[in-house]
Amino acid sequence: MSLLRSALALSALAFGTLAHAGTWNLDASHSRVGFRVKHMMVSSVEGQFTDVSGTLQAEPGDLKNASVEVTVQMASVDTSNEDRDNHLRADDFFGVEAHPTMTFVSRKFKAKKDGSFEIVGDLTIRGNTKSVTFTGEGLGQSITDPWGNERMGATATATIDRQDFGVKYSQVLDQGGLAVGNDVKIQLDVEFVRAQEEQASK
C-alpha cells in the first residue's frame, strides 16, 4: 500500500509540474520583431514587422519545459520607406501573396547559469523551414502592471542566411559584393501577458 501511495504522490507531483507552466500571450503593442541587413556593403538597413502574434508556455525563471510559437504577417514589413517596403513584399523578397506569414516554433529552451537562454526552433519563411537558434535574456521574473496584468519580457537575437529561406534577390555591385547582404540579424524585444483566465484563477 505504501508503494501505491508513493506512486500516486509521484504522479500527482509530475502532473502538477506540467500543469504549472502558464500561458502567456504576446503583447504586440509593446514588442518589436526587427531585422538588420547590410546595404551596398557600406551601411545597414533596419526594419520591423508590425503585425505579430504569439504564445509562450512557461513560468518566470523556469524554462525547462518552456515553449513558444510566433507568427509574423510579412505584409506588415516597415523600413520607413514605402517603395522599399513594397519591393520587400514582392516575389524578389518575401512574396507575401503566396507566403503571407513567417513562423517560429520552438523545440528546446536551454537556460544558462548567467540568466541568459538559448531557444532552438523551426523558422519558416517562404515555405522553407530551417533550424535556428536564438540567444537572449529575460523571462526570469514577472511584474504586475497597474491594471493587474502579469507581464514578463525578453530580448533575443539570431542571424540567418536569407538564401537558405528562398529569399534569392542578389543584385551584384560593379565593385563586387551584393546590394543586399545575405546575413540577416533578427532582433526581438518582446513582452508577454499571462492569459486572462489564468490571472483570474490566481
Phi and psi restraints in degrees (value plus and minus 20) as a CYANA .aco file:
   2 SER   PHI     -84.5   -44.5
   2 SER   PSI     -55.5   -15.5
   3 LEU   PHI     -85.0   -45.0
   3 LEU   PSI     -59.8   -19.8
   4 LEU   PHI     -84.1   -44.1
   4 LEU   PSI     -64.6   -24.6
   5 ARG   PHI     -82.1   -42.1
   5 ARG   PSI     -59.4   -19.4
   6 SER   PHI     -84.3   -44.3
   6 SER   PSI     -62.0   -22.0
   7 ALA   PHI     -83.8   -43.8
   7 ALA   PSI     -62.3   -22.3
   8 LEU   PHI     -84.5   -44.5
   8 LEU   PSI     -59.6   -19.6
   9 ALA   PHI     -83.8   -43.8
   9 ALA   PSI     -62.6   -22.6
  10 LEU   PHI     -85.3   -45.3
  10 LEU   PSI     -59.4   -19.4
  11 SER   PHI     -83.0   -43.0
  11 SER   PSI     -62.6   -22.6
  12 ALA   PHI     -84.6   -44.6
  12 ALA   PSI     -58.7   -18.7
  13 LEU   PHI     -85.1   -45.1
  13 LEU   PSI     -64.0   -24.0
  14 ALA   PHI     -83.4   -43.4
  14 ALA   PSI     -62.7   -22.7
  15 PHE   PHI     -83.1   -43.1
  15 PHE   PSI     -61.3   -21.3
  16 GLY   PHI     -83.2   -43.2
  16 GLY   PSI     -58.0   -18.0
  17 THR   PHI     -84.3   -44.3
  17 THR   PSI     -64.2   -24.2
  18 LEU   PHI     -86.2   -46.2
  18 LEU   PSI     -59.7   -19.7
  19 ALA   PHI     -92.9   -52.9
  19 ALA   PSI     -38.5     1.5
  20 HIS   PHI     -90.2   -50.2
  20 HIS   PSI     -46.8    -6.8
  21 ALA   PHI     -82.3   -42.3
  21 ALA   PSI     100.4   140.4
  22 GLY   PHI    -109.3   -69.3
  22 GLY   PSI     145.4   185.4
  23 THR   PHI    -122.7   -82.7
  23 THR   PSI     108.7   148.7
  24 TRP   PHI    -147.1  -107.1
  24 TRP   PSI     115.2   155.2
  25 ASN   PHI    -122.6   -82.6
  25 ASN   PSI     118.4   158.4
  26 LEU   PHI     -84.5   -44.5
  26 LEU   PSI     109.0   149.0
  27 ASP   PHI    -113.1   -73.1
  27 ASP   PSI      75.9   115.9
  28 ALA   PHI     -84.1   -44.1
  28 ALA   PSI     -48.4    -8.4
  29 SER   PHI     -92.7   -52.7
  29 SER   PSI     -34.6     5.4
  30 HIS   PHI    -143.8  -103.8
  30 HIS   PSI       9.4    49.4
  31 SER   PHI    -153.9  -113.9
  31 SER   PSI     137.6   177.6
  32 ARG   PHI    -159.9  -119.9
  32 ARG   PSI     105.6   145.6
  33 VAL   PHI    -128.4   -88.4
  33 VAL   PSI      81.2   121.2
  34 GLY   PHI    -135.2   -95.2
  34 GLY   PSI     150.5   190.5
  35 PHE   PHI    -167.7  -127.7
  35 PHE   PSI     140.0   180.0
  36 ARG   PHI    -162.8  -122.8
  36 ARG   PSI     112.3   152.3
  37 VAL   PHI    -165.7  -125.7
  37 VAL   PSI     126.8   166.8
  38 LYS   PHI     -88.2   -48.2
  38 LYS   PSI     120.2   160.2
  39 HIS   PHI    -142.8  -102.8
  39 HIS   PSI     103.5   143.5
  40 MET   PHI      37.6    77.6
  40 MET   PSI      -0.5    39.5
  41 MET   PHI      47.2    87.2
  41 MET   PSI     -14.6    25.4
  42 VAL   PHI    -143.1  -103.1
  42 VAL   PSI     -38.9     1.1
  43 SER   PHI    -166.1  -126.1
  43 SER   PSI    -196.7  -156.7
  44 SER   PHI    -148.3  -108.3
  44 SER   PSI     126.7   166.7
  45 VAL   PHI    -127.9   -87.9
  45 VAL   PSI     114.4   154.4
  46 GLU   PHI    -133.5   -93.5
  46 GLU   PSI     128.5   168.5
  47 GLY   PHI    -173.5  -133.5
  47 GLY   PSI    -199.1  -159.1
  48 GLN   PHI    -172.4  -132.4
  48 GLN   PSI     148.3   188.3
  49 PHE   PHI    -134.4   -94.4
  49 PHE   PSI     108.9   148.9
  50 THR   PHI    -117.6   -77.6
  50 THR   PSI     -28.5    11.5
  51 ASP   PHI    -136.3   -96.3
  51 ASP   PSI      78.2   118.2
  52 VAL   PHI    -154.9  -114.9
  52 VAL   PSI     121.9   161.9
  53 SER   PHI    -159.0  -119.0
  53 SER   PSI     138.5   178.5
  54 GLY   PHI    -198.0  -158.0
  54 GLY   PSI     146.5   186.5
  55 THR   PHI    -158.0  -118.0
  55 THR   PSI     115.5   155.5
  56 LEU   PHI    -135.7   -95.7
  56 LEU   PSI     116.3   156.3
  57 GLN   PHI    -131.5   -91.5
  57 GLN   PSI      90.4   130.4
  58 ALA   PHI    -193.7  -153.7
  58 ALA   PSI     152.2   192.2
  59 GLU   PHI    -147.3  -107.3
  59 GLU   PSI     127.4   167.4
  60 PRO   PHI     -72.7   -32.7
  60 PRO   PSI     106.8   146.8
  61 GLY   PHI      58.8    98.8
  61 GLY   PSI     -20.3    19.7
  62 ASP   PHI    -148.1  -108.1
  62 ASP   PSI      74.7   114.7
  63 LEU   PHI    -125.1   -85.1
  63 LEU   PSI     -12.0    28.0
  64 LYS   PHI     -76.8   -36.8
  64 LYS   PSI     -64.3   -24.3
  65 ASN   PHI    -133.3   -93.3
  65 ASN   PSI       4.0    44.0
  66 ALA   PHI     -93.4   -53.4
  66 ALA   PSI     135.5   175.5
  67 SER   PHI    -172.3  -132.3
  67 SER   PSI     136.6   176.6
  68 VAL   PHI    -167.6  -127.6
  68 VAL   PSI     124.2   164.2
  69 GLU   PHI    -152.7  -112.7
  69 GLU   PSI     112.5   152.5
  70 VAL   PHI    -152.9  -112.9
  70 VAL   PSI     118.3   158.3
  71 THR   PHI    -144.0  -104.0
  71 THR   PSI     110.5   150.5
  72 VAL   PHI    -136.8   -96.8
  72 VAL   PSI     109.3   149.3
  73 GLN   PHI    -103.9   -63.9
  73 GLN   PSI      92.3   132.3
  74 MET   PHI     -86.6   -46.6
  74 MET   PSI     -46.1    -6.1
  75 ALA   PHI     -86.8   -46.8
  75 ALA   PSI     -33.4     6.6
  76 SER   PHI    -105.9   -65.9
  76 SER   PSI      -7.8    32.2
  77 VAL   PHI     -78.9   -38.9
  77 VAL   PSI     119.8   159.8
  78 ASP   PHI    -164.0  -124.0
  78 ASP   PSI      91.2   131.2
  79 THR   PHI    -135.6   -95.6
  79 THR   PSI      -3.8    36.2
  80 SER   PHI      46.0    86.0
  80 SER   PSI       5.7    45.7
  81 ASN   PHI    -168.2  -128.2
  81 ASN   PSI      90.4   130.4
  82 GLU   PHI     -81.4   -41.4
  82 GLU   PSI     -63.2   -23.2
  83 ASP   PHI     -83.3   -43.3
  83 ASP   PSI     -63.0   -23.0
  84 ARG   PHI     -85.6   -45.6
  84 ARG   PSI     -60.6   -20.6
  85 ASP   PHI     -83.6   -43.6
  85 ASP   PSI     -60.0   -20.0
  86 ASN   PHI     -84.6   -44.6
  86 ASN   PSI     -56.5   -16.5
  87 HIS   PHI     -86.7   -46.7
  87 HIS   PSI     -59.2   -19.2
  88 LEU   PHI     -84.1   -44.1
  88 LEU   PSI     -51.6   -11.6
  89 ARG   PHI     -94.3   -54.3
  89 ARG   PSI     -41.7    -1.7
  90 ALA   PHI     -93.9   -53.9
  90 ALA   PSI     155.7   195.7
  91 ASP   PHI     -90.3   -50.3
  91 ASP   PSI     -38.8     1.2
  92 ASP   PHI     -76.4   -36.4
  92 ASP   PSI     -53.0   -13.0
  93 PHE   PHI    -139.5   -99.5
  93 PHE   PSI    -112.9   -72.9
  94 PHE   PHI    -105.7   -65.7
  94 PHE   PSI     -46.3    -6.3
  95 GLY   PHI      35.8    75.8
  95 GLY   PSI      37.3    77.3
  96 VAL   PHI     -86.6   -46.6
  96 VAL   PSI     -43.2    -3.2
  97 GLU   PHI     -85.6   -45.6
  97 GLU   PSI     -61.9   -21.9
  98 ALA   PHI    -108.4   -68.4
  98 ALA   PSI     -45.9    -5.9
  99 HIS   PHI    -154.2  -114.2
  99 HIS   PSI      55.0    95.0
 100 PRO   PHI     -90.3   -50.3
 100 PRO   PSI     -39.4     0.6
 101 THR   PHI    -146.8  -106.8
 101 THR   PSI     134.1   174.1
 102 MET   PHI    -134.6   -94.6
 102 MET   PSI     116.1   156.1
 103 THR   PHI    -149.1  -109.1
 103 THR   PSI     131.8   171.8
 104 PHE   PHI    -153.4  -113.4
 104 PHE   PSI     107.5   147.5
 105 VAL   PHI    -146.0  -106.0
 105 VAL   PSI      97.5   137.5
 106 SER   PHI     -91.1   -51.1
 106 SER   PSI     130.6   170.6
 107 ARG   PHI    -137.3   -97.3
 107 ARG   PSI     -44.1    -4.1
 108 LYS   PHI    -179.1  -139.1
 108 LYS   PSI     112.8   152.8
 109 PHE   PHI    -122.5   -82.5
 109 PHE   PSI     120.5   160.5
 110 LYS   PHI    -153.0  -113.0
 110 LYS   PSI      89.3   129.3
 111 ALA   PHI    -103.3   -63.3
 111 ALA   PSI     121.3   161.3
 112 LYS   PHI    -130.0   -90.0
 112 LYS   PSI     140.6   180.6
 113 LYS   PHI     -83.9   -43.9
 113 LYS   PSI     -47.3    -7.3
 114 ASP   PHI    -103.1   -63.1
 114 ASP   PSI     -15.3    24.7
 115 GLY   PHI      74.6   114.6
 115 GLY   PSI     -27.7    12.3
 116 SER   PHI    -104.0   -64.0
 116 SER   PSI     157.2   197.2
 117 PHE   PHI    -172.2  -132.2
 117 PHE   PSI     144.0   184.0
 118 GLU   PHI    -141.8  -101.8
 118 GLU   PSI     121.9   161.9
 119 ILE   PHI    -143.3  -103.3
 119 ILE   PSI     100.0   140.0
 120 VAL   PHI    -122.1   -82.1
 120 VAL   PSI     110.6   150.6
 121 GLY   PHI    -182.0  -142.0
 121 GLY   PSI    -196.9  -156.9
 122 ASP   PHI    -122.7   -82.7
 122 ASP   PSI      97.9   137.9
 123 LEU   PHI    -122.0   -82.0
 123 LEU   PSI     109.6   149.6
 124 THR   PHI    -139.8   -99.8
 124 THR   PSI     101.9   141.9
 125 ILE   PHI    -153.9  -113.9
 125 ILE   PSI     112.0   152.0
 126 ARG   PHI      33.9    73.9
 126 ARG   PSI      12.8    52.8
 127 GLY   PHI      59.7    99.7
 127 GLY   PSI     -18.1    21.9
 128 ASN   PHI    -122.3   -82.3
 128 ASN   PSI     107.3   147.3
 129 THR   PHI    -133.5   -93.5
 129 THR   PSI     107.4   147.4
 130 LYS   PHI    -154.9  -114.9
 130 LYS   PSI     133.0   173.0
 131 SER   PHI     -97.0   -57.0
 131 SER   PSI     111.6   151.6
 132 VAL   PHI    -154.0  -114.0
 132 VAL   PSI     122.2   162.2
 133 THR   PHI    -132.7   -92.7
 133 THR   PSI     101.0   141.0
 134 PHE   PHI    -116.1   -76.1
 134 PHE   PSI     120.1   160.1
 135 THR   PHI    -134.1   -94.1
 135 THR   PSI     120.7   160.7
 136 GLY   PHI    -184.3  -144.3
 136 GLY   PSI    -189.9  -149.9
 137 GLU   PHI    -168.6  -128.6
 137 GLU   PSI     138.7   178.7
 138 GLY   PHI      99.9   139.9
 138 GLY   PSI    -186.5  -146.5
 139 LEU   PHI      42.6    82.6
 139 LEU   PSI      -4.8    35.2
 140 GLY   PHI    -105.4   -65.4
 140 GLY   PSI     -44.5    -4.5
 141 GLN   PHI    -174.7  -134.7
 141 GLN   PSI     141.6   181.6
 142 SER   PHI    -138.8   -98.8
 142 SER   PSI     143.6   183.6
 143 ILE   PHI    -150.0  -110.0
 143 ILE   PSI     141.4   181.4
 144 THR   PHI    -130.4   -90.4
 144 THR   PSI     102.9   142.9
 145 ASP   PHI     -97.9   -57.9
 145 ASP   PSI     153.2   193.2
 146 PRO   PHI     -81.1   -41.1
 146 PRO   PSI     -34.7     5.3
 147 TRP   PHI    -122.1   -82.1
 147 TRP   PSI     -11.6    28.4
 148 GLY   PHI      67.2   107.2
 148 GLY   PSI     -10.2    29.8
 149 ASN   PHI    -109.3   -69.3
 149 ASN   PSI     112.2   152.2
 150 GLU   PHI    -106.2   -66.2
 150 GLU   PSI     109.3   149.3
 151 ARG   PHI    -151.3  -111.3
 151 ARG   PSI     130.9   170.9
 152 MET   PHI    -169.7  -129.7
 152 MET   PSI     137.9   177.9
 153 GLY   PHI    -158.0  -118.0
 153 GLY   PSI     153.1   193.1
 154 ALA   PHI    -179.1  -139.1
 154 ALA   PSI     137.0   177.0
 155 THR   PHI    -141.9  -101.9
 155 THR   PSI     127.1   167.1
 156 ALA   PHI    -178.0  -138.0
 156 ALA   PSI     132.8   172.8
 157 THR   PHI    -158.0  -118.0
 157 THR   PSI     135.3   175.3
 158 ALA   PHI    -173.6  -133.6
 158 ALA   PSI     132.0   172.0
 159 THR   PHI    -137.5   -97.5
 159 THR   PSI     109.3   149.3
 160 ILE   PHI    -143.2  -103.2
 160 ILE   PSI     140.1   180.1
 161 ASP   PHI    -116.9   -76.9
 161 ASP   PSI      94.2   134.2
 162 ARG   PHI     -80.8   -40.8
 162 ARG   PSI     -48.4    -8.4
 163 GLN   PHI     -81.8   -41.8
 163 GLN   PSI     -50.9   -10.9
 164 ASP   PHI     -82.7   -42.7
 164 ASP   PSI     -42.3    -2.3
 165 PHE   PHI    -128.4   -88.4
 165 PHE   PSI      -4.2    35.8
 166 GLY   PHI      61.8   101.8
 166 GLY   PSI      -8.9    31.1
 167 VAL   PHI    -111.6   -71.6
 167 VAL   PSI      69.9   109.9
 168 LYS   PHI    -118.6   -78.6
 168 LYS   PSI     -24.4    15.6
 169 TYR   PHI     -72.7   -32.7
 169 TYR   PSI     104.2   144.2
 170 SER   PHI    -166.0  -126.0
 170 SER   PSI      57.8    97.8
 171 GLN   PHI    -100.3   -60.3
 171 GLN   PSI     100.5   140.5
 172 VAL   PHI    -109.3   -69.3
 172 VAL   PSI     114.4   154.4
 173 LEU   PHI     -98.1   -58.1
 173 LEU   PSI     135.8   175.8
 174 ASP   PHI     -79.2   -39.2
 174 ASP   PSI     -55.9   -15.9
 175 GLN   PHI    -106.3   -66.3
 175 GLN   PSI     -17.0    23.0
 176 GLY   PHI      76.8   116.8
 176 GLY   PSI     141.7   181.7
 177 GLY   PHI      67.2   107.2
 177 GLY   PSI     153.5   193.5
 178 LEU   PHI    -126.9   -86.9
 178 LEU   PSI     126.5   166.5
 179 ALA   PHI     -83.7   -43.7
 179 ALA   PSI     -53.8   -13.8
 180 VAL   PHI    -144.7  -104.7
 180 VAL   PSI     104.6   144.6
 181 GLY   PHI     -85.9   -45.9
 181 GLY   PSI     138.1   178.1
 182 ASN   PHI    -101.2   -61.2
 182 ASN   PSI     -54.8   -14.8
 183 ASP   PHI     -99.6   -59.6
 183 ASP   PSI     107.1   147.1
 184 VAL   PHI    -141.0  -101.0
 184 VAL   PSI     104.0   144.0
 185 LYS   PHI    -112.6   -72.6
 185 LYS   PSI     101.9   141.9
 186 ILE   PHI    -115.4   -75.4
 186 ILE   PSI     109.2   149.2
 187 GLN   PHI    -143.4  -103.4
 187 GLN   PSI     100.3   140.3
 188 LEU   PHI    -133.2   -93.2
 188 LEU   PSI     110.5   150.5
 189 ASP   PHI    -148.6  -108.6
 189 ASP   PSI      84.0   124.0
 190 VAL   PHI    -145.6  -105.6
 190 VAL   PSI     129.6   169.6
 191 GLU   PHI    -150.3  -110.3
 191 GLU   PSI     114.9   154.9
 192 PHE   PHI    -138.8   -98.8
 192 PHE   PSI     126.7   166.7
 193 VAL   PHI    -139.3   -99.3
 193 VAL   PSI     110.2   150.2
 194 ARG   PHI     -80.1   -40.1
 194 ARG   PSI     119.6   159.6
 195 ALA   PHI     -74.8   -34.8
 195 ALA   PSI     119.5   159.5
 196 GLN   PHI     -77.5   -37.5
 196 GLN   PSI     -60.6   -20.6
 197 GLU   PHI     -86.1   -46.1
 197 GLU   PSI     -49.8    -9.8
 198 GLU   PHI     -96.1   -56.1
 198 GLU   PSI     -57.9   -17.9
 199 GLN   PHI     -83.2   -43.2
 199 GLN   PSI     -56.7   -16.7
 200 ALA   PHI     -86.6   -46.6
 200 ALA   PSI     -47.9    -7.9
 201 SER   PHI    -108.4   -68.4
 201 SER   PSI     -28.1    11.9
